[in-house]
Amino acid sequence: MSYAIIGFGKIGQALAHAFARNNIDVTVASRRPPEELAPRARAIGPTVVAKSLQEALKADTIFLAVLFDQHLDVAKALPSWRGKTIIDVTNASGVPPEDLDGLPSSAFVAKSFPGAKVVKGFNHLIAATLAADPVVEGGHRVVFLSSDDEDAVAPAADLAKQLGFAPVKLGKLNEGGWLVHARGRTWGQLIFQDVFKKQQ
């Protein structure tokens, strides 16, 4: 299994630290040329390698760690995403819900990646926390995972464990997945209330 991180800002670099800490090879890419990313990638660790976007997209599992409004630019890079798993780390904070057609943001993102298996995950932790060792006081920091494709969740959970996290599966994107999707400027309490209302 091969891995790539698309987007090399704070979140992309935090994910790269998790891979490096566990000696797992990962390719990183962004809109910038790889030679600009290479010094920072090397500083994170020898298993982190900067490549072009097209090279990075050859990976089996791709972390989408760009700003939410940049996901379309990434989607245009391949005509078909069949056989790929996208772990969507984006947050649609500040995006009006009506702009997402009433969908969870990852379900909206999935429409732009035809053929891909899309998993929502790793998006609820700030960069500094995501970059830090997830083994804390004898326990493992949690990451939440949600997907409409059950076949994609198990490998994503296995990867989360390899990276030192404790994966918690929330079910489908429009079910438990709402708990880790920002809507407009709302995150947390109001989303939990909406989910509970649907279950009553």
C-alpha positions as CSV (number, residue, x, y, z in Angstrom):
1,M,0.0,0.0,0.0
2,S,1.4,3.4,-1.0
3,Y,0.5,6.7,0.6
4,A,0.5,10.4,-0.3
5,I,-0.4,13.7,1.3
6,I,-1.7,16.4,-1.0
7,G,-1.3,19.8,0.6
8,F,1.8,20.6,2.6
9,G,0.6,23.3,5.0
10,K,0.4,22.9,8.7
11,I,-2.0,19.9,8.5
12,G,-0.1,18.2,5.7
13,Q,3.2,18.6,7.6
14,A,1.5,17.3,10.8
15,L,0.4,14.2,9.0
16,A,3.9,13.8,7.5
17,H,5.3,13.9,11.1
18,A,3.0,11.0,12.0
19,F,4.3,8.9,9.0
20,A,7.9,9.8,9.8
21,R,7.6,8.9,13.5
22,N,6.5,5.4,12.5
23,N,9.0,5.0,9.6
24,I,6.2,4.7,7.0
25,D,7.0,6.0,3.5
26,V,4.8,8.8,2.2
27,T,4.9,11.1,-0.7
28,V,4.0,14.8,-0.3
29,A,2.9,17.3,-2.9
30,S,1.2,20.6,-3.3
31,R,0.7,23.3,-5.9
32,R,4.3,24.3,-5.3
33,P,7.0,22.4,-7.2
34,P,8.6,19.5,-5.3
35,E,12.0,21.2,-5.0
36,E,10.4,23.9,-2.8
37,L,8.9,21.2,-0.5
38,A,11.9,19.0,-0.4
39,P,13.9,20.8,2.4
40,R,11.0,20.7,4.8
41,A,10.1,17.1,3.8
42,R,13.7,16.0,4.5
43,A,13.7,17.9,7.8
44,I,10.6,15.9,8.9
45,G,12.2,12.6,8.2
46,P,13.8,10.3,5.5
47,T,10.5,8.5,4.8
48,V,8.8,11.8,3.7
49,V,9.6,12.5,0.0
50,A,8.4,15.5,-2.0
51,K,7.2,14.8,-5.5
52,S,5.1,16.4,-8.2
53,L,1.3,16.2,-7.9
54,Q,1.0,13.7,-10.7
55,E,3.6,11.5,-9.1
56,A,2.0,11.7,-5.7
57,L,-1.4,10.8,-7.2
58,K,-0.1,7.4,-8.1
59,A,-0.5,6.4,-4.5
60,D,-3.2,4.0,-3.4
61,T,-4.3,6.1,-0.4
62,I,-4.3,9.9,-0.6
63,F,-4.8,12.3,2.2
64,L,-6.6,15.4,1.0
65,A,-5.1,18.1,3.2
66,V,-5.7,21.2,1.1
67,L,-8.1,24.1,1.9
68,F,-11.7,23.0,1.3
69,D,-12.1,25.3,-1.7
70,Q,-9.0,23.8,-3.4
71,H,-10.3,20.2,-3.6
72,L,-11.7,20.8,-7.1
73,D,-8.2,21.7,-8.3
74,V,-6.9,18.4,-7.0
75,A,-9.9,16.5,-8.5
76,K,-9.1,17.8,-12.0
77,A,-5.6,16.3,-11.9
78,L,-7.0,12.8,-12.8
79,P,-9.8,11.9,-15.2
80,S,-10.9,9.0,-13.0
81,W,-10.2,8.2,-9.3
82,R,-11.2,4.5,-9.5
83,G,-9.1,2.4,-7.3
84,K,-8.0,5.3,-5.0
85,T,-9.0,5.9,-1.4
86,I,-9.2,9.6,-0.4
87,I,-9.0,10.4,3.2
88,D,-10.6,13.8,3.4
89,V,-8.9,16.0,6.0
90,T,-10.6,19.2,4.8
91,N,-13.0,21.3,6.9
92,A,-15.7,23.4,5.2
93,S,-15.7,25.9,8.0
94,G,-17.4,29.1,7.0
95,V,-18.9,27.5,3.9
96,P,-22.7,28.1,3.8
97,P,-24.6,24.8,4.1
98,E,-26.6,25.7,1.0
99,D,-23.4,25.7,-1.0
100,L,-22.9,22.0,-0.1
101,D,-26.4,21.0,-1.4
102,G,-27.3,20.1,2.1
103,L,-24.7,17.3,2.2
104,P,-21.9,16.6,4.7
105,S,-18.8,18.3,3.3
106,S,-17.1,15.0,2.5
107,A,-20.1,13.7,0.6
108,F,-19.9,17.0,-1.4
109,V,-16.2,16.4,-1.9
110,A,-16.8,12.8,-3.1
111,K,-18.8,14.0,-6.1
112,S,-15.6,15.6,-7.5
113,F,-13.6,12.4,-7.2
114,P,-15.5,9.8,-9.4
115,G,-14.7,6.3,-8.6
116,A,-12.8,7.0,-5.4
117,K,-13.6,5.6,-2.0
118,V,-13.8,8.6,0.4
119,V,-13.2,8.5,4.1
120,K,-13.6,11.5,6.4
121,G,-10.9,11.4,9.0
122,F,-8.0,13.1,10.9
123,N,-9.8,16.5,10.5
124,H,-10.9,17.2,14.1
125,L,-7.4,17.7,15.5
126,I,-5.4,20.9,15.3
127,A,-2.1,20.7,13.5
128,A,0.1,20.8,16.6
129,T,-1.9,18.0,18.2
130,L,-2.0,15.9,15.0
131,A,1.8,16.3,14.7
132,A,2.5,15.2,18.3
133,D,3.0,11.7,19.5
134,P,-0.5,10.3,19.9
135,V,0.4,8.0,22.8
136,V,-0.6,10.1,25.8
137,E,-0.5,9.0,29.4
138,G,-0.7,5.3,28.4
139,G,-3.5,5.8,26.0
140,H,-3.8,6.6,22.3
141,R,-5.3,9.8,20.9
142,V,-8.6,9.2,19.0
143,V,-9.2,9.8,15.3
144,F,-12.7,9.6,14.0
145,L,-13.5,7.9,10.7
146,S,-16.6,8.0,8.6
147,S,-17.4,6.7,5.1
148,D,-20.2,5.5,2.9
149,D,-17.9,2.7,1.7
150,E,-17.4,0.1,4.4
151,D,-14.5,-1.4,2.4
152,A,-12.6,1.8,2.8
153,V,-13.0,2.2,6.5
154,A,-11.2,-0.9,7.7
155,P,-7.9,-0.1,5.8
156,A,-8.1,3.6,7.0
157,A,-8.6,2.3,10.6
158,D,-5.6,0.0,10.2
159,L,-3.5,2.9,9.0
160,A,-4.6,5.1,11.9
161,K,-3.4,2.3,14.2
162,Q,-0.1,2.1,12.4
163,L,0.3,5.9,13.0
164,G,-0.3,5.4,16.7
165,F,-3.9,6.6,16.9
166,A,-7.1,4.9,18.2
167,P,-9.6,4.9,15.4
168,V,-13.3,5.3,16.2
169,K,-15.7,4.5,13.4
170,L,-18.8,6.8,13.2
171,G,-20.6,5.0,10.3
172,K,-21.8,6.7,7.2
173,L,-21.1,10.3,6.3
174,N,-24.8,11.4,6.7
175,E,-25.1,9.5,10.0
176,G,-22.5,9.6,12.7
177,G,-20.2,11.3,10.2
178,W,-22.1,14.6,10.8
179,L,-20.3,14.7,14.2
180,V,-17.0,15.6,12.5
181,H,-18.3,17.8,9.7
182,A,-18.3,21.6,10.1
183,R,-21.5,23.3,8.8
184,G,-21.2,27.0,8.2
185,R,-19.7,28.3,11.4
186,T,-21.0,25.5,13.5
187,W,-19.0,22.7,15.0
188,G,-19.7,20.5,18.0
189,Q,-22.7,21.0,20.2
190,L,-25.3,22.0,17.6
191,I,-24.2,19.2,15.3
192,F,-24.5,16.6,18.1
193,Q,-28.0,17.9,18.8
194,D,-29.1,17.5,15.2
195,V,-27.7,13.9,15.1
196,F,-29.6,13.0,18.3
197,K,-32.8,14.5,17.0
198,K,-32.5,12.3,13.8
199,Q,-32.1,9.2,16.0
200,Q,-35.2,9.9,18.1
